[in-house]
Structures are given as C-alpha cells and as structure tokens.
Amino acid sequence: MTLSAGDFFATLCDGLGNHVWFHEGQRVVRVGVPNPDNRSAADLAEGQSLEDALGAVPMFQGRQFTLEPMTLPPGRYYARMARPSDQNPTQAPGSLPNAYRHQDTIIASLNQVRSLVSMLDSIFQAVHPTQANMAAFGGTIRNLLILASTECEAQWRGVLVANNIVPQRPSTTDYVKLAPAMRLREYGVSLRHFPWLPPSQPFGGWDGKAPTKSLPWYDDYNAAKHDREGAFSRASLQSAINAVSAVWIMIAAQFGHSAVREFDDLERYFELSGVPRWPYVEVYTPPYAGFDSEVGPIPYPL
C-alpha cells in the first residue's frame, strides 16, 4: 500500500497494539508523543520503504506488522456520529468530540426516552414482560410504538441534516444509509430490570434492498399507524420494546458515553449488550499538538 508524505497511517501489530503515525516525507513520527525519539520516530534512507524504516524502531523489531491509512486525520470526526478514540479503540460507542455543543439536543432526547420508559413501565404493570406475552397488543402499546418510532425518525433526520443530507420527504431509503455509517446493526440492548428477556437488536437486519420490511418493528409501526383496524395486532409489545431500544441506540451512536451516562436512571434501565467493533483505522484521533491537522466535524459521505 502506497503512503505519501502528509498521510496519517496506523501500524497494526498483534500483541503490541495499534498506533497512529504521520508520514512527514523522509521521516515518520508517532502522533501523541510530545518529544519523539528513536522509539517513536524513524528516518527513511533514500529509497527505503516505510515498513523497513519502522522495522528498525525498537517496538517493532522482530515483529510482523502492517500499515493502513487512517480514514480521518487527527481532529476530524463525522457530524453526530460517535466513535472510539485511538487510545481506547474497543470502548464503543466512544464519544463525539463536540458533544458539549449538542447539550440541548441530548437533554431533549433523553427526556423523550424517559417519557417512553415511563409508558413502557406502565404497560409492564398490566402485561408482564415475558416471552409468552411479546405478541400482546392494545391501544396503549400502539401509542407507545408510534411515539417511539417517530422519535427514532427525528433522531435519524437529525443525523442526516447534520451531514448535509436534507431530503424533502425522508424515508427509510434515506435513513438506512446510517446503518453502515454508524454500525447500527451491531448494537444490542438489554433491559436491566428484566434480565430474563433476551437482548434486542432493533437494527440487526436493516437492509437497503428492503429498508422498511427489514426493520420489523418499524414496519409494524407503519402498518398500525395507517390501518389501526386492519393491523392492530402488529402493534405488539415486542415491537414497542424494540422501538424504544432503537431510540436509546440512536442516542448512544450519536453522542457516545457522555450521553448515555447523562441520566443515571436511564443507564440503570438500559444496557448496551452489543456494540460495534470499529476497525482501528476508522476510529477518531484527537488533535494532538504538533500536527497541522484541521479540527472539526465533516459530513459523512452518505
């Protein structure tokens, strides 16, 4: 793989961990190290490859490693899409570097979740949440399914708008583009108060070829909203739980740990039982001092 001067790249090495480096031209330097020395920098001889130059760095001697370009330079990140950092690459959902600028949106979203949880708990007082009751349906369950699904639509639309995608009449054809961008299919949610219920993966099978049908709880919402008499039974307890869980996932996937920990009562209610495993080259790198990189969000290429 060809890396040019000015490129940021990762060294991937089993048993050693991964690190971000900067290709300055005839020199490569590990980012985040205040005073690079022979353990965190290497000079390239004329015609020497990056691999050979880095192979002389003490940490790589006798080890097999590969080089891959970073998707984003230090300081850059995608609008309203949380990811882990280069220092904690497995700690998904990670964070959104400018989350503090979205405090109003985060608090409003969390308040919506609290309302949805209150409705769900009220339903659980009448319909005990066991697998045998997941097909139960009724007016209150239908109302919860509609409210949770429309809140999820608001979250989807907010991410699209932040990334400069503003369709006149957005639909799941637009929304499904967020599934790979935010790795939504990999998220799972458990309800801590009801540990006998299996984890929910609301976005697990979301597919661009059938963007509504492949999202069963959303398809149920569409049917029950437009045809209460004919599709009343589709507003099931299982679909309502999945819709509420989907909203929680969207908040976590946008704003990261700081958002899901904002309200202790909600963190005690929901558990992210499944989170994405981001390739190291796709994580966010802070704007380390000494590197002339731009800072701020950029639109995801949806």
Solvent accessible surface area in square Angstrom, and as a share of the most:
residue,aa,sasa,rsa
1,M,158,0.71
2,T,126,0.73
3,L,18,0.09
4,S,62,0.40
5,A,66,0.51
6,G,43,0.41
7,D,47,0.24
8,F,24,0.10
9,F,0,0.00
10,A,0,0.00
11,T,0,0.00
12,L,42,0.21
13,C,8,0.05
14,D,140,0.73
15,G,83,0.80
16,L,50,0.25
17,G,35,0.34
18,N,53,0.27
19,H,28,0.12
20,V,4,0.02
21,W,0,0.00
22,F,37,0.16
23,H,14,0.06
24,E,86,0.39
25,G,20,0.19
26,Q,112,0.50
27,R,85,0.31
28,V,0,0.00
29,V,9,0.05
30,R,60,0.22
31,V,7,0.04
32,G,35,0.34
33,V,43,0.24
34,P,121,0.76
35,N,127,0.65
36,P,50,0.31
37,D,56,0.29
38,N,107,0.55
39,R,153,0.56
40,S,7,0.04
41,A,6,0.05
42,A,12,0.10
43,D,96,0.50
44,L,22,0.11
45,A,62,0.48
46,E,168,0.75
47,G,83,0.80
48,Q,64,0.28
49,S,48,0.31
50,L,15,0.07
51,E,77,0.34
52,D,91,0.47
53,A,3,0.03
54,L,0,0.00
55,G,27,0.26
56,A,67,0.52
57,V,3,0.02
58,P,64,0.40
59,M,42,0.19
60,F,2,0.01
61,Q,109,0.48
62,G,93,0.89
63,R,105,0.38
64,Q,168,0.74
65,F,33,0.14
66,T,80,0.46
67,L,16,0.08
68,E,63,0.28
69,P,56,0.36
70,M,18,0.08
71,T,70,0.41
72,L,11,0.06
73,P,47,0.30
74,P,1,0.00
75,G,4,0.04
76,R,44,0.16
77,Y,13,0.05
78,Y,12,0.05
79,A,14,0.11
80,R,30,0.11
81,M,2,0.01
82,A,5,0.04
83,R,8,0.03
84,P,3,0.02
85,S,32,0.20
86,D,8,0.04
87,Q,115,0.51
88,N,69,0.35
89,P,37,0.23
90,T,77,0.45
91,Q,102,0.45
92,A,10,0.08
93,P,2,0.01
94,G,7,0.07
95,S,55,0.35
96,L,5,0.03
97,P,67,0.42
98,N,15,0.08
99,A,13,0.10
100,Y,137,0.52
101,R,170,0.62
102,H,39,0.18
103,Q,114,0.50
104,D,126,0.65
105,T,48,0.28
106,I,11,0.05
107,I,60,0.31
108,A,57,0.44
109,S,5,0.03
110,L,1,0.00
111,N,67,0.34
112,Q,87,0.39
113,V,0,0.00
114,R,110,0.40
115,S,62,0.40
116,L,6,0.03
117,V,15,0.09
118,S,71,0.46
119,M,51,0.23
120,L,1,0.00
121,D,47,0.24
122,S,70,0.45
123,I,11,0.05
124,F,13,0.06
125,Q,157,0.70
126,A,89,0.69
127,V,35,0.20
128,H,101,0.45
129,P,1,0.01
130,T,38,0.22
131,Q,108,0.48
132,A,96,0.75
133,N,48,0.25
134,M,15,0.07
135,A,79,0.61
136,A,32,0.25
137,F,101,0.42
138,G,19,0.19
139,G,40,0.38
140,T,79,0.46
141,I,8,0.04
142,R,37,0.14
143,N,74,0.38
144,L,0,0.00
145,L,0,0.00
146,I,34,0.17
147,L,89,0.44
148,A,0,0.00
149,S,0,0.00
150,T,54,0.31
151,E,23,0.10
152,C,0,0.00
153,E,39,0.17
154,A,56,0.44
155,Q,7,0.03
156,W,0,0.00
157,R,102,0.37
158,G,16,0.15
159,V,0,0.00
160,L,0,0.00
161,V,60,0.35
162,A,35,0.27
163,N,2,0.01
164,N,110,0.56
165,I,51,0.26
166,V,92,0.53
167,P,30,0.19
168,Q,183,0.81
169,R,219,0.80
170,P,37,0.23
171,S,51,0.33
172,T,9,0.05
173,T,85,0.50
174,D,24,0.13
175,Y,11,0.04
176,V,13,0.07
177,K,84,0.36
178,L,0,0.00
179,A,0,0.00
180,P,73,0.46
181,A,1,0.01
182,M,5,0.02
183,R,53,0.19
184,L,0,0.00
185,R,84,0.31
186,E,59,0.26
187,Y,3,0.01
188,G,2,0.02
189,V,3,0.02
190,S,21,0.13
191,L,10,0.05
192,R,110,0.40
193,H,102,0.45
194,F,29,0.12
195,P,106,0.66
196,W,129,0.45
197,L,17,0.08
198,P,78,0.49
199,P,83,0.52
200,S,13,0.09
201,Q,104,0.46
202,P,6,0.04
203,F,0,0.00
204,G,35,0.33
205,G,54,0.52
206,W,2,0.01
207,D,59,0.31
208,G,47,0.46
209,K,188,0.80
210,A,40,0.31
211,P,23,0.14
212,T,33,0.19
213,K,140,0.60
214,S,24,0.15
215,L,0,0.00
216,P,87,0.55
217,W,3,0.01
218,Y,12,0.05
219,D,18,0.09
220,D,25,0.13
221,Y,2,0.01
222,N,44,0.22
223,A,22,0.17
224,A,0,0.00
225,K,73,0.31
226,H,136,0.61
227,D,73,0.38
228,R,117,0.43
229,E,146,0.66
230,G,62,0.59
231,A,11,0.08
232,F,56,0.23
233,S,64,0.41
234,R,89,0.32
235,A,0,0.00
236,S,15,0.10
237,L,0,0.00
238,Q,60,0.27
239,S,7,0.04
240,A,0,0.00
241,I,9,0.05
242,N,28,0.14
243,A,0,0.00
244,V,1,0.00
245,S,1,0.01
246,A,0,0.00
247,V,0,0.00
248,W,5,0.02
249,I,0,0.00
250,M,0,0.00
251,I,0,0.00
252,A,0,0.00
253,A,2,0.01
254,Q,0,0.00
255,F,0,0.00
256,G,0,0.00
257,H,45,0.20
258,S,61,0.39
259,A,0,0.00
260,V,10,0.05
261,R,134,0.49
262,E,86,0.39
263,F,40,0.17
264,D,87,0.45
265,D,52,0.27
266,L,4,0.02
267,E,56,0.25
268,R,147,0.53
269,Y,7,0.03
270,F,3,0.01
271,E,69,0.31
272,L,40,0.20
273,S,53,0.34
274,G,21,0.20
275,V,49,0.28
276,P,1,0.01
277,R,156,0.57
278,W,19,0.07
279,P,58,0.36
280,Y,18,0.07
281,V,19,0.11
282,E,54,0.24
283,V,1,0.01
284,Y,10,0.04
285,T,4,0.02
286,P,54,0.34
287,P,74,0.47
288,Y,43,0.16
289,A,102,0.79
290,G,81,0.78
291,F,33,0.14
292,D,156,0.81
293,S,23,0.15
294,E,119,0.53
295,V,99,0.57
296,G,11,0.11
297,P,57,0.36
298,I,47,0.24
299,P,66,0.41
300,Y,50,0.19
301,P,106,0.67
302,L,57,0.29
